[in-house]
Amino acid sequence: MAISLFSFVDMYSRALDTAAHVLSKGAEHARATGVSEADMLEWRLAEDMFPLRRQIQTVASFAMQWPARVAGDDVPEAISGDQGVAELMAAIAHAKAYLATLRPEQFAGRDDKALTIEMGPTPTTHSAGQWLSGFATTNLYFHLSMVYGILRHKGVQLGKRDLFASGL
């Protein structure tokens, strides 16, 4: 049985739920340990990696942008800026609301549609199905995993169940 491209919309929505859940736990931990919100949002695993804030922004942005490309919809702008936890939670909610506007018919018959993506110096072209199921989804979950990893590294009590809290 082939997986419908539209099924990724629900998967991405659940990934956003997970992002909100672990960010909330991170914010609670920061408050309980006397870490400022600003400092928490600058936590990172390594100096050359994005901080927590940017990882969350990337998850929310990719969750909207990747399905939009496949559906042939206008691609929403990336989320950026010096947002606090409340604004990041609002960005996650905004991304979920956008995903709720997408309909199965927008994805129907688009599995083999060629998508050219300009990321980095060389544009790449893949079929929509290959791109969404491989590159795009892997990237979304990479950044979500970095959110989890950063928070665990800083002592936030998270476990595998927290990644599946939304029913992933």
N, C-alpha and C positions, 0 to 999 in steps of 0.2 A: 504494500500500500504506500503510495506517495504521500508525502506530507504537504499539505496546502501551504502556500506562501502566507495566506492570511493567518494561519495558526501561530506565526511568529509574533503577531500583534499581541495576543494573549500572553505569550511567553515574555515578551518585553515588558508588558504591563506588570507581570508578577516580579520581574527583575527590579522594576521601580519600587514595588512594595518592599522588597528586600532591602533596597538601598535606603528607603525611609526608615525601616525598622532598625538597621544597624547604625545609621546616623543618629537616631534617637538614643540608642544605647550608648553611643560614643559621647553624646552631649551630656547624658546623665552621669557617666563616669567622670567626665571633665569637671562638672559641677561638684561632684562628691569628693574629688581629689584636689580641688582648688586650682584647676587649670583654666585659664581664660578661654572663652570661645574662640577668640582670634588665634591664640596659640594652638588650640586643638585643630583648627582648620588648616594650619600650616604643617601639621605632622606629615611625615613621609617615611617611606621605607629606606630610601637611599637618596643622597643629595641630587642625583641626576634624574630623579623621577618626579612626577607631578605630586603636589601635596594633596591632602585629603579633599580640600575644597574643589580643586580642579578635577580630581577623580570623580566626585559626585556630579559635577557639572558635565563631565564627559559622558557618564552613564545616562543622565537625563537627555542630553543632546542627541547622542547616538540612538537612544530609544525612539526618538521622534524622527530623526533624519533618515535612518536606514530604511524603515518601512515606507516613508514618504517617497524615497527614490524608486523603490520597487513598484509602488502603486502609481507612479507617474504624477504624484501630487507635488505642489510647491514644497521645497525643502525648507523646514523651519530654521531660523537662525540658531546658531550655537549659543548656549547659555554661558555667560562669562561675567566677570566683574568680581568685586570684592564682597561677595555675599556672605551673610551670616547664616546660622542654622535655620532660622525662620524663613529666610529667602530661599535657601536651598530646598527646604521642604515644600515651599510654594512652587519652585521650579519643577520638582518631582511631580507634584499634583497637576501642574500645567501640562507636563509631558503625558501623564496618564489621561488627562482630558482630551488632548490631541489624539492619542491612540484610539480613544472611544469614538472619534468621528470617522475612523476608517471603516470601510465596508468590504465584505468578501468580493463583491463584483469588481472592485478596484484592482484586485490581485489576479482575478481569473484570466487564464491564458497568458500570463506574463512570465512564466517560468523560463522560457527561452529568450525573452527580450534582452537584447544586448545593453549593458550598462557600462558606460565609461566613467570611471571615478578618478578624479584628479586629487590624489593624495601623494605628496612628495613630488620629486622632480619628474617622474614618468607616469603619465596616465595609464591606467590598466582597464581592460575591457573584459567583462565576464558576463555570462548569462545571469539574469536576475536571481534565479533559483540557486545557482552555484554561489553567487556573491552573498546572498542573504544567509544561506545555510552554512556557509563556510567562513569567509572573511568577516562579515559584519557581526554575526552572532558571537564568533570567537572574540572579537574586539570588545563587544559590549560586556561579555562575561570576564574578560581580562580586567577591565577597569573596575567592575563590581568586586572581583576578587582582591584587587588592590585596596579597595575601601575596607574590606574585611581584614586583610593582612595588616594594614596600617593600624587599625583599631586594636587588633589582637596584640600587635607588637608593643603598643602603648599600654597594655594591661586591661583593656576592656574585656569583660567576661562574655565572650561569644563562643559559640560552638557550632557544629555543623547544622544543628536544628535551626539556628538563626538564619542560615542561608535558605532553609526550606520552610521558614515560617509562613511564607505566602503561598505555599503549595507548589513550588517549582517542580 
